[in-house]
Amino acid sequence: MKTIEELEKIIKENMAVMLYFSAPTCNVCHALKPKLLDAIESNFKEFVIESVDVSIEQETAAHFNVFAIPTLLVFLDGREFVRKSRHMSIDEVVAEIKRPYEIMIS
């Protein structure tokens, strides 16, 4: 578990960060997470990935305005770039990130 301050520092200090908000009781979260992590790790080499358990870290979820799970936040160069909640296509997420990510690392 990371504090809000630690997560903000990670976002500020890294070029690409993904926050994945879920809970132990969320079956969709558990099914989606390994596929999403695999897609991010195989397509983007310099991504920092952090998971947030909203059942324990309600303050963190509220800080990032996350009110549904699963929710994915992608930060590029310290700014929120993608926000997806509930139903999301992994291919769609990768496609949204790909071009700006490639511009940033070139």
Secondary structure by P-SEA (a helix, b strand, c coil): cccaaaaaaaaaaccbbbbbbbccccaaaaacaaaaaaaaaacccbbbbbbbcccccaaaaaaaccccccbbbbbccccccccccccccaaaaaaaacaaaaaaac
